[in-house]
């Protein structure tokens, strides 16, 4: 068996497992009891009845009557609907197509997380990540969804991989631009979290000056590309509806927004900060707790213990902690808060916790490596079993 993080044989098995789950979703006409997912799946299906020229301008179409929302859908840009609508045109039922896209984004996020960990902490830690990152509360809650969280996480991870690969070729600049632009089209203003992650990655990456300049150029070019695409999106939206998109979007997103500061709204700021910190501990547990345990064991001589780690591992842990802190700082001042806003930070913390767990409890990594050497394709098997559990017993499972 290849010693790579993602052997060719296993890549084929991942593909086969995905096709099997996609077929299962269609066969049982899967729908979610998550209101957001149900809404987005319904809009995706209804969108296919419109000409493709109107796909940038979906409407509420009465799918959320209890909220009293009507007219054009301006909660976010239409990026989340485009691929499901295209799949529906190919014959896949529209609602299930939305969940299939969500599952695909989740699967690719797991694989991307493993590849990043492999770059920083080695193959065994990466293979452990492919298995263990599937087993935590946030993964159970979001196992099969049709909303924005997994696509946004995937955009972040792809941007980081592309930035890392710039040391090999300039062509990876294109993927950085694609990731940032996709994040903008999927969830609008939340692209700032992807940009923040990219900036932190560049800042913490101890690469040579030539590569650092290439990374900074790539990120600047990605931001300019996203801005140009936003302008083109607005022009196309105006041509289709007679109205601009971004003006209505900002009014919807920022109009009711209130920002707390230490001087004004200190109690709200403290409450929101505690809210996000608690989610970053609970949702990626037990791997978040591994970070706490390792820090506690290092407490007597944390500087020496930190220096004892490989430089690439220190870089990864430093990035994870910095990105989690940046996410909390960016999200906490707003009066609009939800645990899904910190979804990407949750996975970053989990990946760091898994590396810490493998480092602190060598038996865990050794046991997983032993199973891996037996050619079991353990990550694929775990993914299939957990997907099947969600499809069979989903209504009976508690919200972890």
C-alpha positions as CSV (number, residue, x, y, z in Angstrom):
1,X,0.0,0.0,0.0
2,X,1.3,3.5,-0.9
3,X,2.7,5.5,2.0
4,X,1.0,8.7,0.9
5,X,-1.7,10.4,2.9
6,X,-4.2,9.5,0.2
7,X,-3.2,6.4,-1.7
8,X,-4.7,6.0,-5.2
9,X,-6.6,2.9,-4.3
10,X,-8.2,4.7,-1.3
11,X,-9.1,7.7,-3.5
12,X,-11.1,5.3,-5.7
13,X,-12.8,3.9,-2.6
14,X,-13.7,7.4,-1.4
15,X,-15.3,8.0,-4.8
16,X,-17.2,4.8,-4.7
17,X,-18.4,5.4,-1.1
18,X,-19.6,8.9,-2.1
19,X,-21.5,7.5,-5.1
20,X,-23.1,4.9,-2.9
21,X,-24.3,7.5,-0.3
22,X,-25.5,9.9,-3.1
23,X,-27.6,7.1,-4.6
24,X,-29.0,6.3,-1.1
25,X,-30.0,9.9,-0.6
26,X,-31.9,9.9,-3.9
27,X,-33.4,6.5,-3.3
28,X,-35.0,7.5,0.0
29,X,-35.7,11.1,-1.1
30,X,-33.7,12.3,1.9
31,X,-34.7,15.6,3.5
32,X,-33.3,17.2,6.7
33,X,-35.2,18.5,9.7
34,X,-32.7,21.3,9.9
35,X,-34.7,24.4,8.8
36,X,-31.8,26.1,7.0
37,X,-30.9,23.0,5.0
38,X,-34.6,22.3,4.1
39,X,-34.9,25.9,2.9
40,X,-31.8,25.8,0.8
41,X,-32.6,22.4,-0.7
42,X,-36.1,23.6,-1.6
43,X,-34.8,26.8,-3.2
44,X,-32.3,24.8,-5.2
45,X,-35.0,22.5,-6.5
46,X,-37.3,25.4,-7.3
47,X,-34.5,27.2,-9.1
48,X,-34.3,24.6,-11.8
49,X,-37.8,25.6,-13.0
50,X,-36.3,29.0,-13.9
51,X,-34.1,29.7,-16.9
52,X,-30.4,29.6,-16.0
53,X,-30.1,33.3,-16.6
54,X,-32.2,33.8,-13.4
55,X,-30.2,31.4,-11.2
56,X,-28.3,34.4,-9.7
57,X,-31.6,35.8,-8.4
58,X,-33.5,33.1,-6.4
59,X,-36.6,34.0,-4.4
60,X,-38.1,32.9,-1.1
61,X,-41.0,31.3,-3.1
62,X,-43.0,30.8,0.2
63,X,-40.6,28.2,1.6
64,X,-40.3,29.9,5.0
65,X,-43.8,31.4,5.6
66,X,-43.4,31.5,9.4
67,X,-40.6,34.1,8.9
68,X,-42.8,36.2,6.6
69,X,-40.0,36.4,4.0
70,X,-41.1,37.1,0.4
71,X,-39.6,38.4,-2.8
72,X,-35.9,38.0,-3.8
73,X,-33.6,35.9,-1.6
74,X,-30.8,38.2,-0.4
75,X,-29.6,36.4,2.7
76,X,-26.5,35.4,0.8
77,X,-25.3,35.3,-2.8
78,X,-26.6,32.4,-4.9
79,X,-23.4,30.4,-4.9
80,X,-24.8,27.6,-2.6
81,X,-27.6,26.9,-5.1
82,X,-25.8,26.8,-8.4
83,X,-24.2,23.3,-8.3
84,X,-27.3,21.6,-7.0
85,X,-29.4,23.3,-9.7
86,X,-27.0,22.2,-12.3
87,X,-27.1,18.6,-11.0
88,X,-30.9,18.8,-11.1
89,X,-30.8,19.7,-14.7
90,X,-28.8,16.5,-15.3
91,X,-31.7,14.5,-13.8
92,X,-30.9,14.3,-10.0
93,X,-33.9,15.3,-7.9
94,X,-33.3,18.9,-6.9
95,X,-33.7,18.7,-3.2
96,X,-31.5,15.6,-2.9
97,X,-28.9,17.3,-5.2
98,X,-28.4,20.0,-2.5
99,X,-27.7,17.4,0.1
100,X,-25.4,15.5,-2.2
101,X,-23.4,18.7,-2.8
102,X,-23.2,19.2,1.0
103,X,-22.0,15.6,1.5
104,X,-19.3,16.1,-1.2
105,X,-18.1,19.4,0.4
106,X,-17.9,17.6,3.8
107,X,-16.0,14.7,2.4
108,X,-13.5,16.9,0.5
109,X,-13.1,18.9,3.7
110,X,-12.1,15.8,5.6
111,X,-9.6,14.8,2.9
112,X,-8.2,18.4,2.7
113,X,-7.8,18.5,6.5
114,X,-5.8,15.3,6.3
115,X,-3.6,16.6,3.6
116,X,-2.8,19.7,5.5
117,X,-2.0,17.8,8.7
118,X,0.2,15.5,6.6
119,X,2.3,18.5,5.4
120,X,2.7,19.7,9.0
121,X,2.8,16.6,11.2
122,X,3.5,13.6,9.0
123,X,1.6,10.8,7.5
124,X,0.5,8.9,10.6
125,X,-1.0,12.0,12.1
126,X,-2.7,12.8,8.8
127,X,-4.2,9.3,8.6
128,X,-5.4,9.6,12.2
129,X,-7.0,12.9,11.3
130,X,-8.9,11.4,8.4
131,X,-10.5,9.0,10.9
132,X,-10.9,11.0,14.1
133,X,-12.1,14.3,12.7
134,X,-15.3,12.5,11.7
135,X,-16.0,11.6,15.3
136,X,-17.0,14.8,17.3
137,X,-20.2,16.5,18.1
138,X,-20.1,19.0,15.2
139,X,-19.6,16.2,12.7
140,X,-22.6,14.4,14.0
141,X,-24.7,17.5,14.0
142,X,-23.7,18.5,10.4
143,X,-23.3,15.0,8.9
144,X,-25.8,15.6,6.1
145,X,-26.7,19.2,5.5
146,X,-27.4,21.5,2.5
147,X,-26.2,24.8,4.0
148,X,-23.1,26.9,3.8
149,X,-20.8,25.5,6.5
150,X,-19.0,22.7,4.7
151,X,-18.5,24.7,1.4
152,X,-17.0,27.6,3.4
153,X,-14.7,25.2,5.3
154,X,-13.6,23.6,2.0
155,X,-12.9,27.1,0.6
156,X,-10.6,27.8,3.6
157,X,-8.8,24.5,3.4
158,X,-8.3,24.7,-0.4
159,X,-6.9,28.2,0.0
160,X,-4.4,27.0,2.6
161,X,-3.3,24.0,0.5
162,X,-2.9,26.2,-2.5
163,X,-0.9,28.8,-0.6
164,X,1.4,26.0,0.7
165,X,1.8,24.6,-2.8
166,X,3.0,28.0,-4.1
167,X,6.5,27.0,-3.0
168,X,6.3,24.4,-5.9
169,X,4.5,26.4,-8.7
170,X,2.9,29.8,-9.4
171,X,-0.1,28.1,-11.0
172,X,-1.5,27.4,-7.5
173,X,-2.4,31.2,-7.5
174,X,-5.4,30.2,-9.6
175,X,-6.7,27.9,-6.9
176,X,-6.2,30.6,-4.2
177,X,-8.3,33.0,-6.3
178,X,-10.9,30.3,-6.9
179,X,-11.2,29.5,-3.2
180,X,-11.6,33.1,-2.1
181,X,-14.0,34.0,-4.9
182,X,-16.1,30.8,-4.2
183,X,-16.3,31.8,-0.5
184,X,-17.6,35.2,-1.5
185,X,-20.3,33.7,-3.8
186,X,-21.3,31.2,-1.2
187,X,-21.6,33.3,1.9
188,X,-20.8,36.9,1.1
189,X,-19.3,38.9,3.9
190,X,-18.1,35.7,5.7
191,X,-15.3,35.5,3.1
192,X,-13.5,37.6,5.7
193,X,-12.8,34.5,7.7
194,X,-11.2,32.8,4.7
195,X,-9.1,35.9,4.1
196,X,-8.1,36.0,7.8
197,X,-7.1,32.3,7.7
198,X,-5.0,32.9,4.6
199,X,-3.3,36.0,6.1
200,X,-2.5,34.0,9.3
201,X,-1.2,31.1,7.3
202,X,1.2,33.4,5.4
203,X,2.3,35.1,8.6
204,X,3.1,31.9,10.4
205,X,4.6,30.1,7.4
206,X,8.4,30.3,7.9
207,X,9.2,30.0,4.2
208,X,11.8,31.8,2.1
209,X,11.2,35.4,1.1
210,X,10.6,34.5,-2.5
211,X,7.8,32.1,-1.6
212,X,6.4,34.6,0.9
213,X,6.2,37.3,-1.8
214,X,4.4,34.8,-4.1
215,X,1.9,33.9,-1.4
216,X,1.2,37.6,-0.7
217,X,0.8,38.3,-4.4
218,X,-1.6,35.4,-4.7
219,X,-3.8,36.5,-1.9
220,X,-3.9,40.1,-3.2
221,X,-4.7,38.8,-6.6
222,X,-7.4,36.6,-5.1
223,X,-9.0,39.6,-3.3
224,X,-9.0,41.7,-6.5
225,X,-10.5,38.7,-8.5
226,X,-13.2,38.3,-5.9
227,X,-14.0,42.1,-6.1
228,X,-14.2,42.0,-9.9
229,X,-16.5,38.9,-9.7
230,X,-18.7,40.8,-7.1
231,X,-19.0,43.7,-9.6
232,X,-19.9,41.3,-12.4
233,X,-22.4,39.5,-10.2
234,X,-24.1,42.8,-9.3
235,X,-24.3,43.8,-13.0
236,X,-25.8,40.4,-13.9
237,X,-28.2,40.7,-11.0
238,X,-29.3,44.2,-12.1
239,X,-29.8,43.0,-15.7
240,X,-32.0,40.1,-14.4
241,X,-34.1,41.8,-11.7
242,X,-33.7,45.5,-12.3
243,X,-32.1,45.8,-8.9
244,X,-28.6,45.5,-7.6
245,X,-27.7,42.7,-5.3
246,X,-25.1,44.0,-2.9
247,X,-27.0,47.1,-1.8
248,X,-29.9,45.0,-0.7
249,X,-27.6,42.4,0.8
250,X,-25.8,44.9,2.9
251,X,-29.1,46.4,4.0
252,X,-30.3,42.9,5.0
253,X,-27.0,41.8,6.7
254,X,-25.8,45.0,8.3
255,X,-29.0,47.0,8.7
256,X,-30.1,45.2,11.9
257,X,-26.5,44.7,13.0
258,X,-25.2,46.2,16.3
259,X,-21.6,46.1,17.2
260,X,-20.6,45.7,20.9
261,X,-17.3,47.2,22.2
262,X,-15.6,47.1,25.6
263,X,-16.9,50.6,26.2
264,X,-20.4,50.2,24.8
265,X,-22.1,46.8,25.1
266,X,-19.4,45.2,27.3
267,X,-21.8,42.6,28.7
268,X,-23.0,41.6,25.2
269,X,-19.4,41.3,24.0
270,X,-18.4,39.2,27.0
271,X,-21.5,37.0,26.5
272,X,-20.8,36.4,22.8
273,X,-17.1,35.7,23.5
274,X,-18.0,33.1,26.1
275,X,-20.6,31.7,23.7
276,X,-18.0,31.1,20.9
277,X,-15.3,29.9,23.3
278,X,-17.7,27.3,24.8
279,X,-18.6,26.1,21.2
280,X,-14.9,25.8,20.3
281,X,-14.5,23.5,23.3
282,X,-17.6,21.4,23.1
283,X,-18.2,21.0,19.3
284,X,-14.7,19.6,18.5
285,X,-14.5,17.5,21.7
286,X,-12.8,15.3,22.7
287,X,-10.0,16.7,20.4
288,X,-10.3,20.2,21.8
289,X,-9.8,18.8,25.3
290,X,-6.6,17.1,24.1
291,X,-5.2,20.5,23.5
292,X,-6.1,21.5,27.1
293,X,-4.6,18.3,28.5
294,X,-1.4,18.8,26.6
295,X,-1.1,22.4,27.7
296,X,-1.7,21.4,31.3
297,X,1.1,18.7,31.1
298,X,3.4,21.3,29.6
299,X,2.7,23.9,32.3
300,X,5.8,23.3,34.3
301,X,8.1,24.1,31.4
302,X,5.9,25.1,28.4
303,X,8.7,26.9,26.6
304,X,11.0,23.8,26.5
305,X,8.1,21.5,25.6
306,X,7.1,23.9,22.8
307,X,10.7,24.0,21.4
308,X,10.8,20.2,21.5
309,X,8.0,19.9,18.9
310,X,8.9,19.9,15.2
311,X,8.9,23.3,13.7
312,X,6.1,22.4,11.2
313,X,4.0,21.0,14.1
314,X,4.5,24.3,16.0
315,X,3.5,26.2,12.9
316,X,0.3,24.1,12.6
317,X,-0.7,24.5,16.3
318,X,0.1,28.2,16.2
319,X,-2.1,28.6,13.1
320,X,-5.0,26.7,14.7
321,X,-4.9,28.8,17.9
322,X,-4.5,32.0,16.0
323,X,-7.3,31.3,13.6
324,X,-9.6,30.3,16.5
325,X,-8.8,33.5,18.3
326,X,-9.3,35.6,15.2
327,X,-12.6,34.0,14.5
328,X,-13.8,34.7,18.1
329,X,-12.5,38.3,17.8
330,X,-14.3,38.9,14.5
331,X,-17.5,37.2,15.4
332,X,-18.1,38.3,19.0
333,X,-18.8,42.0,18.6
334,X,-21.9,41.3,16.5
335,X,-25.4,41.0,18.1
336,X,-26.1,38.2,15.5
337,X,-24.4,35.1,16.7
338,X,-24.7,31.3,16.0
339,X,-22.5,28.3,16.5
340,X,-22.4,27.7,12.8
341,X,-20.5,31.0,12.3
342,X,-17.5,29.4,14.0
343,X,-17.8,26.1,12.0
344,X,-14.5,26.4,10.2
345,X,-12.7,27.4,13.5
346,X,-14.2,24.3,15.1
347,X,-12.6,22.0,12.5
348,X,-9.3,23.8,12.7
349,X,-9.3,23.3,16.5
350,X,-10.2,19.7,16.1
351,X,-7.4,19.0,13.7
352,X,-4.9,20.6,16.1
353,X,-6.3,18.6,18.9
354,X,-5.9,15.3,17.0
355,X,-2.3,16.1,16.4
356,X,-1.9,16.9,20.1
357,X,-3.6,13.7,21.0
358,X,-1.4,11.6,18.7
359,X,1.7,13.3,20.1
360,X,0.7,13.0,23.8
361,X,-0.8,9.5,23.6
362,X,1.4,7.6,21.2
363,X,-0.7,4.4,21.6
364,X,-3.6,6.1,19.8
365,X,-1.6,6.9,16.7
366,X,0.1,3.5,16.9
367,X,-3.2,1.7,17.0
368,X,-4.6,3.6,14.1
369,X,-1.4,3.1,12.1
370,X,-1.6,-0.7,12.8
371,X,-5.1,-0.8,11.4
372,X,-4.1,1.4,8.5
373,X,-1.2,-0.9,7.5
374,X,-3.7,-3.8,7.3
375,X,-5.1,-2.1,4.2
376,X,-8.5,-1.6,5.7
377,X,-9.1,1.9,4.2
378,X,-10.2,2.8,7.7
379,X,-11.1,6.4,7.0
380,X,-13.5,5.4,4.2
381,X,-15.0,2.6,6.3
382,X,-15.6,5.0,9.2
383,X,-17.2,7.6,6.8
384,X,-19.5,5.0,5.3
385,X,-20.6,3.7,8.7
386,X,-21.3,7.1,10.1
387,X,-23.2,8.2,7.0
388,X,-25.3,5.0,7.2
389,X,-25.9,5.6,10.9
390,X,-27.2,9.1,10.1
391,X,-29.5,7.8,7.3
392,X,-30.9,4.9,9.2
393,X,-31.1,6.2,12.8
394,X,-30.9,10.0,12.2
395,X,-34.3,10.8,13.7
396,X,-33.4,8.8,16.8
397,X,-30.0,10.4,17.4
398,X,-29.8,13.2,19.9
399,X,-28.5,16.6,19.0
400,X,-25.0,16.2,20.5
